[in-house]
Structure formats: C-alpha cells, structure tokens
Amino acid sequence: MQSNLLLIEKYNRLQLSLLIILSLLFIGIILVNPSILTYYFQYYLLLITVTIIGIPHGFFDYSVAERLFKNNINWIYYFTFGYVSLSLIYLFLWIHYPLASLIFFLMISIFHFGIEELNHIEYKDMSFYQIFIIGSMPVALPILFHSSDVFYIFNQIIGFDINYADINTYMYYLYFSLLFIALYLNGIKRSWVYLILILNFIVLPPLLSFILYFCFHHSIRHYIHSIYHDNLVPKKYETKQYLKTIIMTSVFFSIIVLISLQAYGQYSFDVIIVKYIFILLACLTLPHLMLNIYYDTRKINS
C-alpha cells in the first residue's frame, strides 16, 4: 500500500508537470503566432487525444462492475447489455431531441467532473455546491470567454443554430466569486492546479482548453486513481499490457465509426469529428457516471 501511495504521488507530479508544460506551450503559441493552431489542427488533435487518452479511461468500468456484480456468474453479459442499452437510449434521444440532450449532457458532465475533482473525499461528504461549481469550469468558463466559438461547436453538434444573448458583466463577478469560494473550501494547496486550468479556459480556444482538461487532467488522473488507488487493472493483465489493449481497442473502434460516418454521412470530416467525439462522450458519460456513483456509495456502505 505504501508503494502505491508513492507511485500515486509520483505520477500525479508527472501529470501536473505535463499539464503545465502543454498549457504554457499552447498559451505561448497563442501569444506569439496563433495562426499555427488552425481550425483543422484543433479538430484533429481533439480526435487523436480523446481516442488515445480520453475514451480508454472508461474501460476501467468493467473492473468496477466485476467488483460490484461478481457474485452473478453472468455479470459481464448483463452489465454490457445494460451499459450499451443505456448509451443507445441516450443516442436515440440525441437524434430526436438534440438540444435537450446537449443540455442534459452538459449537466451530467458538470456533475461527473465535479465528483472526480473531489475524489479525495468520500462521496457522502461531498458538497453539492463544490461539485457543481468546480465541475462547471470546463463548461462555464469557455462560454463566458469564448461564447461565439463554443456555440459554433454546439451548433455543429446538434445541427442547427442556437441563439444566445450577450453575457452581463455581473455574471463574470458572480461566477468567479462562487468559484473561488468553492476552491477555497476544497483547500488552498489542492486548488493551485486550477489556476493553470482557469488560465487555459480564459486564454485558449475552447477545443484546446477542453483537450488539456479532459485528456491531460481528468483522464490521466482517472488512470492513476484507477490503477494505483483502486487497483482496477484485471489480474490477468500487466498494467502496460492492459493500457495498450484498451488504447488499441479505442483506436480501432474510432477508425471503424469514422469510416462509416464518412461513407454514409452527409457532413464534412471536421463536423463528423466533433459530432463523433462529443456525442460518443455523452452516451458513455451517463452510464459511466451512474456506475461510479453506485460504486462509491457501495464502498461507503460496505
């Protein structure tokens, strides 16, 4: 256990260092020569990083499900059916009610991100205020500082234009007041990392700040926690072997889906990328969130 704690500290430092280096790199490019970070560069970077880093972190859900339902000999079939069915139901809603589904996705994402940011405390001790405010950063800050870019992406996802009003100056003061209170309650030492994340959300284009947050903060921290804290790597795998397997599975799945969408869809490839990434994340986030909340509550009661 002690060795695991040392590894967690080591990899958390490496994750933070990588996040800071990449953040400063992109901020430097924005300040010196923003034309380098073209529209298509951002979309292809989104596809690559989410496919290789973001999507695979959800594969630990199978290990979580095994711990929860292993007493049932057919748990893997029931779990897979339930997980996929819930995702497909949500996909159906995306197709028929895209705006409502987008709003719901943003809300569950906020809740999911907030819980993950507070995973150093037990779920029952988490404050809804802190969950909502801290988890809202990847959504609220880009909307506050890059409204036109964010709603352009939203329009690509849902297929029609959303009308939005100018944001009142008082909204900035209100949101930052609530955010800094939430971060203060979370602990000054633990909140330093959010300074670089907040800077990213303010300075960088929304896709780049999302990539840095989702892939190089949220997902990598989830890998570290799952591997070295919860020991969720299946026993039949070495850690490196398991990571290689889930990454290759994600890459293969993404290639098949993108080729299919390109062949049978009527969208340009950049729109296909953004639709695939965000709608897929939406469909996976709901069962992922429900499973992990159930897992956390079971750990408390056990």
Backbone bond lengths (Angstrom), bond angles and torsions (degrees), N, CA, C in turn:
res aa  C-N    CA-C-N  psi(-1)  N-CA   C-N-CA  omega(-1)  CA-C   N-CA-C  phi
1 M - - - 1.461 - - 1.522 111.36 -
2 Q 1.329 116.08 -41.80 1.462 120.43 179.28 1.523 110.86 -61.64
3 S 1.359 116.35 -40.67 1.460 119.99 179.46 1.524 110.57 -64.34
4 N 1.349 116.64 -36.79 1.462 120.08 177.45 1.517 111.88 -64.32
5 L 1.338 116.70 -39.98 1.462 120.45 178.65 1.524 110.79 -63.39
6 L 1.333 115.86 -39.27 1.466 120.14 177.91 1.529 110.92 -65.56
7 L 1.336 115.84 -39.31 1.463 119.96 178.54 1.527 110.88 -67.33
8 I 1.332 116.36 -39.18 1.465 120.21 177.93 1.522 110.02 -60.89
9 E 1.333 116.54 -46.53 1.463 120.64 178.69 1.528 110.97 -61.94
10 K 1.329 116.30 -42.85 1.458 120.90 -179.36 1.525 111.29 -61.88
11 Y 1.333 116.31 -50.50 1.463 119.27 -175.93 1.527 112.02 -73.38
12 N 1.327 116.81 -28.81 1.468 118.76 173.89 1.524 110.91 -64.74
13 R 1.331 116.74 -39.18 1.470 120.04 176.80 1.521 110.80 -65.03
14 L 1.339 116.44 -41.95 1.465 119.96 178.49 1.527 111.08 -64.57
15 Q 1.338 116.15 -41.38 1.467 120.11 178.26 1.520 110.95 -61.62
16 L 1.321 116.56 -44.78 1.458 120.61 179.81 1.526 111.16 -64.61
17 S 1.327 116.26 -41.13 1.467 120.12 178.65 1.516 111.03 -62.68
18 L 1.338 116.80 -43.37 1.468 120.92 178.55 1.522 110.73 -62.76
19 L 1.323 116.54 -43.21 1.465 121.01 179.26 1.528 110.99 -60.62
20 I 1.323 116.41 -45.56 1.465 120.83 -178.79 1.526 110.86 -64.96
21 I 1.342 116.76 -44.04 1.469 120.50 -178.87 1.524 110.74 -62.21
22 L 1.340 116.91 -47.27 1.461 120.30 -179.50 1.531 111.15 -65.72
23 S 1.335 115.81 -38.84 1.463 119.59 179.60 1.520 110.72 -63.09
24 L 1.317 116.52 -48.33 1.466 120.22 179.86 1.525 111.35 -64.34
25 L 1.333 116.50 -35.66 1.465 120.73 177.47 1.521 110.65 -60.77
26 F 1.334 117.04 -51.10 1.462 120.87 -177.78 1.529 111.38 -68.57
27 I 1.330 117.43 -38.47 1.464 119.69 177.48 1.528 109.87 -63.94
28 G 1.331 117.00 -40.29 1.463 120.85 176.88 1.516 111.82 -61.41
29 I 1.337 116.22 -42.46 1.466 120.03 178.86 1.528 110.42 -64.08
30 I 1.319 116.93 -41.95 1.460 121.13 179.44 1.522 110.87 -60.58
31 L 1.334 116.32 -39.72 1.458 120.51 -177.61 1.522 112.40 -76.01
32 V 1.349 117.07 -33.01 1.468 120.98 -174.46 1.521 111.82 -93.38
33 N 1.327 116.92 -51.10 1.470 120.33 -175.91 1.531 110.11 -150.19
34 P 1.341 117.83 77.82 1.466 121.03 -175.60 1.522 113.99 -63.38
35 S 1.321 117.88 -18.19 1.466 120.07 -178.59 1.524 112.41 -64.70
36 I 1.346 116.47 -18.93 1.472 119.89 177.67 1.523 110.55 -63.31
37 L 1.344 116.08 -37.61 1.465 121.08 -176.54 1.531 109.16 -86.86
38 T 1.307 114.71 70.34 1.460 120.29 -175.92 1.532 111.02 -68.60
39 Y 1.301 113.75 165.37 1.467 122.36 177.29 1.531 111.05 -52.94
40 Y 1.344 116.01 -49.33 1.464 119.15 -176.76 1.524 111.41 -72.11
41 F 1.322 118.52 -33.70 1.459 121.03 176.12 1.521 110.38 -58.04
42 Q 1.322 116.48 -45.12 1.461 120.55 -179.31 1.522 111.61 -63.64
43 Y 1.331 116.97 -40.60 1.463 119.69 -178.51 1.525 111.72 -69.64
44 Y 1.323 117.63 -40.66 1.462 119.60 178.33 1.526 111.12 -70.11
45 L 1.329 117.22 -36.43 1.460 120.38 175.69 1.522 110.59 -64.33
46 L 1.330 116.54 -39.64 1.461 120.87 175.72 1.519 110.84 -58.40
47 L 1.328 116.59 -48.41 1.462 121.34 -179.07 1.525 111.05 -60.12
48 I 1.338 117.16 -47.32 1.465 121.10 -175.82 1.524 111.54 -66.29
49 T 1.326 116.81 -48.41 1.466 119.53 -174.92 1.530 112.32 -70.43
50 V 1.327 116.92 -40.65 1.468 118.72 179.39 1.525 110.70 -67.73
51 T 1.340 116.62 -37.38 1.467 119.93 179.37 1.524 111.51 -67.31
52 I 1.326 117.46 -42.15 1.461 121.11 -174.39 1.530 112.67 -86.05
53 I 1.332 117.35 -33.73 1.469 120.52 -175.34 1.526 112.60 -111.76
54 G 1.346 116.69 -46.46 1.455 120.22 -170.99 1.513 114.91 -72.49
55 I 1.319 117.63 -57.90 1.458 121.34 -175.82 1.526 112.84 -62.38
56 P 1.351 120.13 -43.21 1.473 119.26 -176.41 1.525 114.83 -61.08
57 H 1.341 119.06 -22.72 1.469 117.75 -177.36 1.528 111.78 -65.87
58 G 1.348 116.77 -17.79 1.456 119.76 176.88 1.521 114.01 -76.03
59 F 1.342 117.45 -12.75 1.465 120.01 -179.63 1.528 112.03 -66.69
60 F 1.312 117.81 -18.12 1.465 120.00 176.64 1.523 111.09 -67.46
61 D 1.322 117.58 -12.08 1.465 120.48 177.75 1.527 111.29 -60.80
62 Y 1.337 116.86 -30.60 1.468 118.72 178.87 1.524 111.02 -65.87
63 S 1.312 116.35 -37.87 1.462 119.66 177.95 1.522 111.11 -69.34
64 V 1.344 115.98 -37.21 1.460 120.55 175.68 1.525 109.83 -62.20
65 A 1.337 116.27 -45.99 1.468 120.83 -179.58 1.525 111.44 -63.53
66 E 1.331 116.64 -37.32 1.471 119.42 178.92 1.527 110.93 -61.64
67 R 1.327 116.79 -41.26 1.462 120.08 178.72 1.525 111.58 -65.87
68 L 1.332 115.50 -35.21 1.461 119.35 -176.85 1.526 112.65 -77.96
69 F 1.330 116.46 -37.74 1.468 119.73 -168.48 1.529 113.55 -122.19
70 K 1.324 117.94 16.49 1.464 120.46 -173.53 1.523 113.36 -63.70
71 N 1.324 118.04 -18.00 1.470 119.88 179.15 1.519 111.98 -70.76
72 N 1.328 116.29 -17.10 1.463 121.10 175.14 1.523 108.40 -94.14
73 I 1.309 117.64 121.29 1.466 121.79 -173.59 1.529 111.70 -62.64
74 N 1.323 116.92 -27.05 1.463 120.62 -178.78 1.532 112.13 -104.14
75 W 1.319 117.34 26.82 1.463 121.11 -173.82 1.530 112.56 -57.16
76 I 1.333 116.60 -38.52 1.460 119.49 -174.31 1.529 111.87 -65.11
77 Y 1.352 116.38 -34.02 1.462 119.89 -179.98 1.533 110.57 -73.48
78 Y 1.339 116.45 -43.88 1.463 120.28 179.05 1.533 110.82 -64.74
79 F 1.334 115.05 -42.45 1.458 118.76 -178.51 1.517 110.96 -65.25
80 T 1.333 116.77 -47.07 1.463 120.45 -179.67 1.518 111.01 -61.12
81 F 1.319 116.25 -43.17 1.469 120.36 179.44 1.528 110.54 -62.48
82 G 1.331 117.11 -45.64 1.455 120.75 -179.39 1.519 112.11 -65.83
83 Y 1.328 116.48 -42.89 1.477 121.79 -178.94 1.516 110.64 -63.68
84 V 1.327 115.98 -48.80 1.468 120.83 -178.49 1.529 110.40 -67.72
85 S 1.342 116.73 -40.23 1.460 120.02 -179.32 1.524 111.22 -62.30
86 L 1.327 116.70 -43.63 1.461 120.41 178.51 1.523 110.98 -62.65
87 S 1.338 116.38 -40.46 1.460 120.27 177.70 1.525 111.46 -64.77
88 L 1.340 116.95 -40.50 1.464 120.49 -179.28 1.528 111.65 -69.57
89 I 1.331 116.51 -36.29 1.469 119.71 176.28 1.524 109.81 -61.85
90 Y 1.335 115.28 -42.66 1.464 119.32 179.36 1.531 110.71 -67.35
91 L 1.339 116.99 -36.72 1.461 120.64 176.30 1.526 110.54 -62.46
92 F 1.322 116.36 -40.80 1.470 120.89 176.58 1.528 110.68 -58.82
93 L 1.333 116.12 -43.04 1.461 120.27 178.46 1.523 111.15 -65.61
94 W 1.354 116.80 -36.91 1.466 120.61 176.96 1.525 110.56 -60.24
95 I 1.312 116.80 -41.55 1.470 121.40 -177.18 1.521 110.68 -67.65
96 H 1.331 117.07 -40.30 1.460 120.48 -173.24 1.526 113.71 -96.54
97 Y 1.331 117.13 -27.17 1.473 120.90 -179.58 1.530 109.08 -133.97
98 P 1.336 117.09 67.47 1.467 120.47 -171.27 1.528 114.06 -62.55
99 L 1.328 118.52 -41.77 1.464 119.88 -177.08 1.531 111.16 -68.06
100 A 1.320 116.82 -46.47 1.464 120.28 177.73 1.525 110.71 -61.80
101 S 1.325 116.84 -38.73 1.461 121.03 179.82 1.518 111.18 -67.86
102 L 1.342 116.80 -37.61 1.460 120.72 176.89 1.526 110.38 -62.95
103 I 1.324 116.87 -46.63 1.468 120.90 179.79 1.525 110.23 -61.05
104 F 1.336 116.19 -43.72 1.474 120.08 178.94 1.523 110.61 -63.59
105 F 1.348 116.89 -39.97 1.461 120.89 178.37 1.524 111.13 -61.38
106 L 1.325 116.85 -43.34 1.463 120.26 179.32 1.523 110.66 -62.54
107 M 1.327 116.60 -38.92 1.470 119.45 -178.59 1.525 111.55 -69.58
108 I 1.335 117.45 -44.35 1.465 118.09 -179.86 1.528 110.90 -70.94
109 S 1.332 116.73 -28.80 1.465 119.51 175.53 1.519 110.44 -65.57
110 I 1.326 116.43 -43.66 1.460 120.89 177.01 1.520 110.04 -57.90
111 F 1.314 116.35 -46.95 1.462 121.13 -179.67 1.529 110.80 -63.39
112 H 1.338 116.32 -42.98 1.465 121.24 -179.60 1.526 111.31 -64.54
113 F 1.336 116.48 -48.36 1.459 120.02 179.56 1.530 110.74 -61.90
114 G 1.322 116.48 -40.82 1.461 119.61 -179.20 1.515 112.88 -63.05
115 I 1.318 116.64 -42.84 1.470 120.44 178.45 1.520 110.21 -63.96
116 E 1.333 117.05 -42.81 1.464 120.09 179.85 1.531 111.25 -64.20
117 E 1.330 117.91 -36.16 1.462 120.47 179.53 1.529 111.67 -68.99
118 L 1.316 117.06 -21.52 1.462 121.38 -178.05 1.528 111.93 -108.00
119 N 1.346 116.57 20.63 1.466 118.47 -174.79 1.522 113.88 -71.06
120 H 1.337 117.60 0.36 1.464 120.68 174.50 1.521 111.57 -79.42
121 I 1.344 117.07 -8.81 1.468 120.59 175.10 1.521 108.82 -122.88
122 E 1.323 116.65 161.88 1.451 120.45 -179.11 1.526 110.57 -70.07
123 Y 1.316 114.71 150.83 1.461 120.10 -175.89 1.525 112.02 -56.98
124 K 1.328 117.15 -40.18 1.467 120.73 -177.54 1.525 112.31 -66.04
125 D 1.323 117.26 -20.73 1.467 121.35 -179.09 1.524 112.94 -96.21
126 M 1.332 116.71 -1.91 1.459 119.71 -179.24 1.526 110.49 -73.47
127 S 1.325 115.71 140.56 1.454 122.17 176.52 1.528 109.57 -89.02
128 F 1.335 116.86 129.80 1.460 119.68 178.68 1.528 110.59 -60.03
129 Y 1.318 116.19 -36.06 1.464 120.87 178.28 1.525 110.84 -58.88
130 Q 1.343 116.58 -47.89 1.460 119.95 179.78 1.515 111.63 -68.15
131 I 1.331 116.78 -40.89 1.459 120.22 177.82 1.528 110.17 -56.18
132 F 1.327 115.73 -50.16 1.462 119.95 -173.89 1.530 111.82 -69.89
133 I 1.330 117.20 -45.61 1.460 119.75 -175.00 1.527 111.53 -71.33
134 I 1.342 117.34 -48.37 1.468 119.59 179.98 1.529 110.55 -66.51
135 G 1.327 116.04 -39.86 1.463 119.44 179.51 1.514 113.66 -69.34
136 S 1.340 117.04 -18.42 1.463 120.27 -177.16 1.524 113.06 -81.32
137 M 1.330 118.12 -11.65 1.469 120.11 -175.85 1.526 113.69 -53.00
138 P 1.355 119.78 -47.82 1.473 118.55 -177.42 1.525 113.39 -66.70
139 V 1.335 117.27 -15.81 1.461 121.07 179.37 1.526 111.20 -100.47
140 A 1.331 116.43 -51.09 1.467 121.27 -172.30 1.526 112.85 -70.62
141 L 1.335 117.84 -44.64 1.464 119.81 -174.91 1.532 112.59 -65.36
142 P 1.343 119.70 -45.46 1.473 117.82 175.28 1.526 113.01 -60.70
143 I 1.344 117.36 -36.61 1.464 119.75 177.77 1.523 110.39 -65.40
144 L 1.330 117.53 -40.68 1.462 121.30 -179.03 1.531 112.04 -66.37
145 F 1.345 116.96 -38.77 1.465 119.90 -171.70 1.526 114.55 -106.92
146 H 1.327 117.18 -14.95 1.480 119.93 -179.31 1.532 109.46 -139.14
147 S 1.310 116.35 50.46 1.470 121.04 -172.99 1.520 112.88 -54.41
148 S 1.320 117.57 -48.62 1.467 120.15 -175.60 1.522 111.21 -63.88
149 D 1.334 117.78 -40.97 1.467 120.83 178.97 1.526 111.30 -66.61
150 V 1.332 116.20 -42.63 1.464 120.46 -178.47 1.526 110.57 -64.37
151 F 1.334 117.29 -45.76 1.460 119.55 -177.68 1.532 111.30 -73.23
152 Y 1.323 117.33 -23.54 1.460 119.92 171.74 1.533 109.99 -64.60
153 I 1.337 115.83 -42.27 1.470 120.30 177.20 1.519 110.22 -66.09
154 F 1.345 117.07 -44.15 1.463 120.52 177.33 1.528 110.53 -57.40
155 N 1.316 116.45 -42.88 1.467 120.09 -179.51 1.524 111.67 -63.12
156 Q 1.338 116.42 -37.35 1.467 119.88 176.62 1.528 110.86 -64.35
157 I 1.325 116.29 -38.81 1.455 120.43 -176.88 1.524 111.56 -68.06
158 I 1.339 116.72 -46.55 1.464 119.54 -172.78 1.529 112.85 -93.28
159 G 1.342 117.69 -14.93 1.451 119.97 173.70 1.516 116.12 90.31
160 F 1.320 118.16 6.73 1.460 120.25 173.67 1.521 109.05 -153.04
161 D 1.341 115.54 164.85 1.458 120.72 -173.75 1.521 111.75 -79.66
162 I 1.336 114.79 138.90 1.465 121.62 173.59 1.523 107.69 -104.32
163 N 1.305 116.24 127.24 1.456 120.23 175.34 1.530 109.38 -82.74
164 Y 1.307 116.40 133.19 1.462 119.85 -179.71 1.529 109.65 -136.82
165 A 1.321 115.03 149.15 1.463 120.94 -177.65 1.526 110.14 -93.86
166 D 1.317 115.87 159.81 1.463 120.58 174.95 1.523 109.63 -63.99
167 I 1.322 115.53 145.43 1.464 120.83 -176.68 1.525 109.94 -87.00
168 N 1.319 116.44 128.18 1.451 122.17 178.95 1.525 110.39 -67.66
169 T 1.335 116.06 142.16 1.477 120.73 -178.86 1.514 112.30 -56.74
170 Y 1.317 117.13 -34.01 1.467 120.63 -178.49 1.528 111.97 -64.82
171 M 1.347 116.34 -24.69 1.465 119.62 177.74 1.521 110.82 -64.35
172 Y 1.326 117.63 -35.46 1.460 121.31 177.60 1.527 110.28 -64.44
173 Y 1.325 116.03 -47.90 1.466 120.28 -179.88 1.533 111.11 -61.89
174 L 1.333 115.35 -43.18 1.464 119.82 -178.94 1.517 111.02 -63.84
175 Y 1.346 115.78 -48.45 1.465 118.43 -176.30 1.526 111.35 -64.14
176 F 1.329 117.94 -45.54 1.463 119.84 -178.40 1.522 111.43 -66.86
177 S 1.321 117.92 -32.14 1.463 120.22 175.39 1.524 110.49 -63.57
178 L 1.325 116.10 -47.13 1.469 120.73 178.76 1.528 111.07 -64.08
179 L 1.344 116.88 -39.59 1.456 121.24 -178.40 1.524 111.55 -65.89
180 F 1.315 117.35 -47.21 1.469 119.91 -177.72 1.522 111.78 -68.25
181 I 1.322 117.72 -30.73 1.467 120.40 174.09 1.532 109.61 -65.13
182 A 1.334 115.83 -45.73 1.469 120.46 179.85 1.523 111.46 -61.95
183 L 1.343 116.84 -41.37 1.460 120.77 179.82 1.529 110.78 -69.18
184 Y 1.316 116.98 -37.27 1.465 120.82 177.41 1.531 110.25 -63.04
185 L 1.333 116.69 -43.17 1.466 120.80 178.73 1.524 110.95 -65.54
186 N 1.324 116.44 -27.57 1.466 120.79 179.55 1.524 112.03 -78.35
187 G 1.319 117.80 -11.02 1.465 121.89 179.18 1.513 111.66 107.93
188 I 1.327 116.79 127.37 1.464 121.86 -177.78 1.525 111.09 -58.56
189 K 1.326 117.12 -47.29 1.469 121.24 -177.17 1.524 111.33 -60.76
190 R 1.322 116.33 -40.31 1.456 120.56 -177.00 1.532 111.72 -76.56
191 S 1.301 117.32 -17.32 1.458 120.81 -172.86 1.518 114.62 -94.67
192 W 1.328 118.35 -3.69 1.468 119.99 -178.53 1.520 111.86 -59.53
193 V 1.323 116.86 -36.29 1.466 120.02 -177.72 1.524 111.02 -60.37
194 Y 1.338 116.74 -28.52 1.460 119.22 -176.39 1.521 112.59 -71.18
195 L 1.320 117.07 -18.26 1.466 118.99 177.07 1.522 110.80 -63.31
196 I 1.345 116.53 -43.43 1.467 119.64 179.05 1.526 110.30 -70.22
197 L 1.351 117.58 -36.15 1.459 120.46 178.37 1.524 110.85 -66.35
198 I 1.338 116.53 -43.89 1.465 120.43 178.40 1.527 110.08 -61.68
199 L 1.338 116.79 -42.75 1.465 120.54 177.48 1.521 110.87 -59.85
200 N 1.322 116.39 -41.91 1.474 120.43 177.91 1.521 111.20 -59.44
201 F 1.342 116.02 -47.53 1.459 120.23 -177.28 1.533 111.77 -64.16
202 I 1.324 116.63 -29.97 1.463 120.46 -178.60 1.527 111.55 -81.85
203 V 1.335 117.35 -42.68 1.466 121.53 -170.90 1.529 112.82 -91.57
204 L 1.315 117.12 -41.76 1.468 120.14 -171.32 1.522 112.37 -85.62
205 P 1.332 117.45 155.64 1.459 120.96 172.05 1.527 110.36 -58.12
206 P 1.333 118.00 149.34 1.470 121.26 -173.51 1.521 115.15 -54.39
207 L 1.335 117.84 -39.77 1.468 118.86 -178.85 1.520 111.55 -65.60
208 L 1.333 117.34 -39.56 1.462 120.42 -179.99 1.519 111.38 -68.55
209 S 1.335 117.28 -43.29 1.462 119.11 178.98 1.528 110.53 -66.24
210 F 1.346 117.08 -33.64 1.466 120.26 176.43 1.525 110.59 -66.03
211 I 1.328 116.84 -44.23 1.465 120.89 178.54 1.526 110.80 -58.10
212 L 1.314 116.68 -47.37 1.462 120.57 -178.79 1.524 111.10 -63.78
213 Y 1.335 116.43 -40.63 1.462 119.18 -179.50 1.526 111.35 -72.44
214 F 1.326 116.74 -54.37 1.459 120.11 -171.76 1.528 112.60 -69.84
215 C 1.327 116.65 -43.68 1.466 119.93 -175.42 1.523 112.79 -86.97
216 F 1.335 116.89 -49.04 1.459 119.85 -170.30 1.531 113.68 -95.87
217 H 1.320 116.84 -3.21 1.464 120.75 172.64 1.523 110.36 -118.53
218 H 1.316 116.74 -67.68 1.462 121.57 -175.08 1.534 112.53 -61.71
219 S 1.332 117.15 -54.25 1.466 120.61 -172.86 1.527 112.28 -69.15
220 I 1.327 117.59 -46.09 1.462 119.37 -178.53 1.517 110.92 -64.66
221 R 1.331 118.04 -38.72 1.462 120.04 175.87 1.525 111.09 -63.69
222 H 1.346 115.90 -34.65 1.469 119.57 177.06 1.528 110.57 -66.76
223 Y 1.330 117.04 -39.73 1.472 120.10 174.95 1.531 110.41 -57.62
224 I 1.313 116.27 -50.28 1.470 121.11 -176.71 1.521 110.74 -60.27
225 H 1.340 115.88 -46.73 1.465 120.58 -178.74 1.533 110.74 -64.75
226 S 1.330 116.78 -42.82 1.462 120.91 -177.51 1.524 111.88 -67.34
227 I 1.342 116.46 -40.09 1.465 120.44 -175.59 1.517 112.32 -77.87
228 Y 1.327 117.08 -47.86 1.461 120.17 -169.07 1.521 114.43 -103.91
229 H 1.322 117.75 -17.35 1.467 119.74 176.84 1.527 111.12 -99.17
230 D 1.340 116.11 -52.20 1.462 119.90 -178.08 1.521 113.55 -92.95
231 N 1.340 117.82 -7.50 1.470 122.38 178.48 1.532 111.83 52.24
232 L 1.322 115.72 55.94 1.458 121.22 -173.83 1.526 114.27 -95.58
233 V 1.321 117.92 2.43 1.466 119.27 174.40 1.526 108.59 -71.70
234 P 1.342 118.71 124.31 1.464 120.83 179.59 1.530 111.65 -53.35
235 K 1.314 116.91 141.94 1.460 121.49 -173.89 1.524 113.50 -61.62
236 K 1.333 116.31 -26.33 1.470 118.53 -177.80 1.524 112.74 -77.92
237 Y 1.341 117.19 -4.69 1.453 121.69 -178.80 1.527 111.45 -115.47
238 E 1.327 115.13 144.95 1.454 120.05 161.40 1.528 107.41 -77.77
239 T 1.329 116.91 154.98 1.464 120.18 -175.81 1.526 111.89 -57.25
240 K 1.330 117.03 -48.49 1.466 120.49 -179.16 1.525 111.39 -62.27
241 Q 1.330 115.49 -40.10 1.461 120.10 -179.90 1.524 110.53 -64.40
242 Y 1.330 116.35 -41.33 1.467 120.35 -179.18 1.528 110.81 -66.75
243 L 1.337 116.06 -43.89 1.460 119.61 178.84 1.526 110.86 -61.39
244 K 1.326 116.21 -42.34 1.464 120.26 178.34 1.524 110.58 -61.74
245 T 1.338 117.03 -40.93 1.462 121.77 -178.13 1.518 111.27 -64.81
246 I 1.338 117.52 -47.46 1.466 119.43 -176.55 1.532 111.53 -71.38
247 I 1.323 116.85 -31.77 1.469 119.40 177.57 1.524 110.22 -68.86
248 M 1.333 117.08 -44.52 1.460 120.17 179.64 1.526 110.79 -65.13
249 T 1.325 117.25 -36.17 1.464 120.68 176.89 1.521 110.52 -62.82
250 S 1.335 116.48 -43.94 1.457 121.21 178.83 1.525 111.46 -63.71
251 V 1.331 117.24 -42.46 1.460 121.34 179.66 1.532 110.36 -63.37
252 F 1.319 116.28 -46.18 1.468 120.91 -179.50 1.530 110.39 -61.79
253 F 1.330 117.02 -45.66 1.465 121.68 179.48 1.527 110.96 -60.66
254 S 1.331 116.17 -44.05 1.464 120.69 -178.80 1.524 111.22 -63.87
255 I 1.326 116.33 -43.24 1.471 119.75 179.96 1.526 110.79 -61.13
256 I 1.333 117.10 -45.82 1.467 121.21 -179.41 1.528 110.98 -60.97
257 V 1.340 116.27 -46.50 1.466 119.97 -177.97 1.525 110.95 -66.19
258 L 1.331 117.53 -44.06 1.461 120.43 -178.40 1.523 111.96 -65.38
259 I 1.341 116.79 -39.51 1.471 119.69 177.07 1.529 109.93 -63.19
260 S 1.337 116.52 -41.38 1.458 120.76 179.78 1.522 111.06 -64.77
261 L 1.340 116.67 -44.11 1.457 120.13 179.62 1.528 111.44 -65.61
262 Q 1.329 116.36 -37.06 1.469 120.90 179.04 1.523 110.51 -67.72
263 A 1.336 115.95 -37.13 1.464 120.06 -176.70 1.526 112.31 -76.11
264 Y 1.336 116.37 -38.38 1.460 119.27 -173.00 1.526 113.85 -111.72
265 G 1.344 116.70 -8.99 1.456 119.34 -179.71 1.515 111.53 -87.68
266 Q 1.333 115.25 171.98 1.461 121.34 -178.57 1.528 110.51 -120.42
267 Y 1.313 116.76 29.55 1.454 121.27 -177.21 1.527 110.32 -115.84
268 S 1.344 114.91 157.69 1.460 119.49 171.30 1.519 108.62 -69.67
269 F 1.342 116.59 161.56 1.463 119.89 -172.37 1.527 111.76 -65.79
270 D 1.339 118.72 -32.74 1.453 119.91 179.02 1.521 111.41 -66.02
271 V 1.340 116.84 -38.65 1.463 120.51 177.33 1.528 110.00 -68.49
272 I 1.320 116.44 -38.13 1.465 120.28 176.81 1.527 110.05 -60.03
273 I 1.329 116.63 -43.29 1.467 120.36 179.72 1.520 111.25 -59.55
274 V 1.337 116.41 -51.05 1.459 119.04 -175.36 1.529 111.12 -68.44
275 K 1.323 117.98 -36.95 1.459 120.50 176.24 1.523 110.57 -65.04
276 Y 1.330 116.25 -47.36 1.467 120.25 -178.98 1.518 111.22 -59.93
277 I 1.346 117.03 -49.99 1.457 121.01 -174.95 1.515 111.06 -62.97
278 F 1.318 117.52 -53.52 1.463 119.50 -171.67 1.522 113.15 -77.15
279 I 1.324 118.20 -36.20 1.468 119.05 177.22 1.520 109.95 -70.85
280 L 1.339 117.67 -38.67 1.462 119.79 176.07 1.530 110.45 -62.43
281 L 1.343 116.47 -46.13 1.462 119.34 178.52 1.525 111.11 -59.80
282 A 1.334 116.34 -38.70 1.462 120.03 178.55 1.522 110.63 -62.32
283 C 1.336 116.22 -46.39 1.468 120.27 -177.35 1.519 112.15 -67.60
284 L 1.336 117.45 -28.51 1.462 120.87 179.23 1.525 112.60 -88.01
285 T 1.334 116.52 -27.56 1.459 119.63 -176.28 1.522 111.90 -65.98
286 L 1.333 117.28 -39.93 1.468 120.21 -176.67 1.528 112.25 -60.70
287 P 1.350 120.41 -56.05 1.471 118.68 177.92 1.523 112.69 -66.07
288 H 1.338 117.25 -33.50 1.469 121.43 177.59 1.527 110.37 -61.48
289 L 1.313 116.66 -45.04 1.464 121.28 -179.81 1.521 110.85 -66.06
290 M 1.319 117.08 -46.92 1.466 120.76 -178.04 1.520 111.37 -62.31
291 L 1.348 116.01 -41.84 1.462 119.87 -179.95 1.518 111.34 -63.87
292 N 1.327 117.29 -44.85 1.458 120.27 -175.28 1.520 112.63 -73.60
293 I 1.337 117.83 -31.19 1.464 119.37 173.19 1.528 109.52 -66.05
294 Y 1.327 116.38 -43.51 1.469 120.27 178.24 1.526 110.51 -62.09
295 Y 1.330 116.22 -40.48 1.470 121.13 178.35 1.529 110.94 -62.58
296 D 1.339 115.87 -44.18 1.465 119.47 -179.39 1.530 111.21 -65.51
297 T 1.330 117.70 -39.89 1.462 119.83 179.79 1.532 111.03 -69.35
298 R 1.323 117.14 -33.88 1.466 120.10 177.34 1.520 111.01 -67.98
299 K 1.353 117.12 -37.11 1.460 120.43 177.31 1.512 111.14 -63.08
300 I 1.332 116.15 -35.72 1.460 120.66 -179.87 1.521 110.50 -67.83
301 N 1.356 115.65 -42.15 1.470 120.54 -173.64 1.523 113.04 -84.12
302 S 1.324 117.08 -11.92 1.472 119.75 -177.17 1.514 111.64 -84.93
